[in-house]
Amino acid sequence: MHTHILIPTDGSELSGKTVEYGVALARSVGAHVTGLTVSRPLPRGTRGPARLAAAAGRLAQITEAAAKAGIECDVVHAQHRQPYKSIIDTANNKGCDLIVMASHGRRGLSALVLGSETVKVLTHSSVPVLVFRERRSMLVPDFFAAS
């Protein structure tokens, strides 16, 4: 089945759950994991120690989850103006045969304005992509509730 899974993370809560899911999937099929976080480049002459620390923290989450699951893992911190391209490039360069990533599920105008790195990866990647979405509970408006 799959032998090398790329798990990109942006540090969000949903990405954390995606890391857990991706690592569990890798364990179940005996796959290697590569964790990835992408930062946009800083302007020349500026330093970003806080940004590097945040990236290291995101990657440590993947490393720790993989170690706990007993699977092999390496991590990559990339800098790119277009994160989706870095995700695709890393998957290709590392020989990954699956990308497991989160979708925040933005809809409507916010999806059009903000764009979605996940949609861009889905559109441009030749590597299969498994999109992790958290289930949302269905809220029933008061006027539908039984009286």
C-alpha positions as CSV (number, residue, x, y, z in Angstrom):
1,M,0.0,0.0,0.0
2,H,1.7,3.2,1.1
3,T,5.3,3.2,2.2
4,H,6.1,7.0,2.7
5,I,3.6,9.5,3.9
6,L,4.1,13.3,3.9
7,I,2.2,15.1,6.7
8,P,2.3,18.9,6.3
9,T,1.3,21.0,9.3
10,D,0.6,24.6,10.0
11,G,0.4,24.3,13.7
12,S,-3.3,24.7,14.0
13,E,-5.4,22.4,16.2
14,L,-6.8,20.7,13.1
15,S,-3.3,20.1,11.8
16,G,-2.5,18.5,15.2
17,K,-5.4,16.1,14.8
18,T,-4.2,15.4,11.2
19,V,-0.7,14.6,12.5
20,E,-2.3,12.0,14.8
21,Y,-4.4,10.5,12.0
22,G,-1.5,10.5,9.6
23,V,0.9,8.8,12.0
24,A,-1.7,6.2,13.0
25,L,-2.3,5.5,9.3
26,A,1.5,5.2,8.7
27,R,1.7,2.8,11.6
28,S,-1.1,0.6,10.3
29,V,0.5,0.2,6.9
30,G,4.1,0.2,8.1
31,A,5.0,3.5,6.3
32,H,7.7,6.0,6.9
33,V,6.6,9.6,7.7
34,T,8.0,12.9,6.7
35,G,6.7,15.9,8.6
36,L,6.7,19.3,6.8
37,T,6.1,22.8,7.9
38,V,6.4,25.7,5.4
39,S,7.1,29.4,6.3
40,R,6.9,32.3,4.0
41,P,10.3,33.9,3.6
42,L,11.1,36.9,5.7
43,P,12.2,40.1,4.0
44,R,16.0,40.4,3.5
45,G,17.9,41.6,6.6
46,T,15.3,40.5,9.1
47,R,15.6,37.6,11.5
48,G,12.9,35.4,12.7
49,P,13.9,33.4,15.8
50,A,10.3,33.3,17.0
51,R,9.3,31.9,13.6
52,L,12.0,29.3,13.7
53,A,11.0,28.3,17.2
54,A,7.4,27.9,16.1
55,A,8.4,25.8,13.1
56,A,10.6,23.6,15.3
57,G,7.7,23.1,17.7
58,R,5.3,22.1,14.9
59,L,7.9,19.6,13.6
60,A,8.6,18.3,17.2
61,Q,4.9,17.4,17.4
62,I,5.2,15.1,14.4
63,T,8.5,13.6,15.6
64,E,7.1,12.9,19.0
65,A,3.9,11.3,17.6
66,A,5.9,9.1,15.3
67,A,8.3,8.0,18.1
68,K,5.3,7.2,20.3
69,A,3.9,5.1,17.5
70,G,7.2,3.4,16.8
71,I,7.6,4.5,13.2
72,E,10.4,6.2,11.3
73,C,10.1,9.9,10.8
74,D,12.1,12.8,9.3
75,V,11.1,16.4,9.2
76,V,11.6,19.3,6.9
77,H,11.2,23.1,7.5
78,A,10.9,24.8,4.1
79,Q,10.6,28.5,3.2
80,H,8.5,29.3,0.2
81,R,6.1,32.1,-0.9
82,Q,3.6,29.5,-2.1
83,P,3.3,26.7,0.5
84,Y,1.4,24.3,-1.7
85,K,4.4,24.2,-4.1
86,S,6.7,23.4,-1.3
87,I,4.4,20.6,-0.2
88,I,4.3,19.1,-3.7
89,D,8.1,19.5,-4.2
90,T,8.8,17.9,-0.8
91,A,6.5,14.9,-1.6
92,N,8.2,14.4,-5.0
93,N,11.8,14.9,-3.7
94,K,11.3,12.6,-0.7
95,G,9.6,9.9,-2.8
96,C,6.3,10.1,-0.8
97,D,3.4,8.1,-2.2
98,L,0.7,9.8,-0.1
99,I,0.1,13.3,1.3
100,V,-2.1,13.5,4.4
101,M,-3.2,17.1,5.1
102,A,-6.0,19.0,6.8
103,S,-8.7,21.1,5.3
104,H,-10.2,23.8,7.4
105,G,-13.4,23.6,5.3
106,R,-13.7,27.3,4.5
107,R,-16.7,27.9,2.2
108,G,-18.0,30.7,0.1
109,L,-16.3,34.1,-0.1
110,S,-13.7,33.3,2.6
111,A,-12.6,30.3,0.6
112,L,-12.2,32.4,-2.6
113,V,-10.4,35.3,-0.9
114,L,-8.2,33.2,1.4
115,G,-7.6,30.4,-1.0
116,S,-6.8,27.0,0.3
117,E,-3.4,25.3,0.2
118,T,-5.1,22.0,0.4
119,V,-7.2,22.7,-2.8
120,K,-4.0,23.9,-4.5
121,V,-2.2,20.7,-3.6
122,L,-5.2,18.6,-4.7
123,T,-5.2,20.5,-8.0
124,H,-1.5,20.3,-8.8
125,S,-0.1,17.2,-7.1
126,S,0.6,13.9,-8.9
127,V,1.0,12.3,-5.5
128,P,-2.4,11.1,-4.0
129,V,-3.8,13.3,-1.3
130,L,-5.9,12.2,1.7
131,V,-7.7,15.2,3.1
132,F,-8.5,15.1,6.8
133,R,-11.6,17.0,7.9
134,E,-12.9,17.1,11.4
135,R,-16.5,16.1,11.8
136,R,-18.8,18.9,12.8
137,S,-21.8,18.2,14.9
138,M,-25.0,19.1,13.2
139,L,-26.8,21.9,15.0
140,V,-30.5,21.9,14.8
141,P,-32.1,25.3,14.9
142,D,-34.7,25.9,17.6
143,F,-37.6,26.0,15.1
144,F,-36.8,22.3,14.1
145,A,-36.5,21.1,17.6
146,A,-39.3,18.9,18.9
147,S,-41.5,20.5,21.4
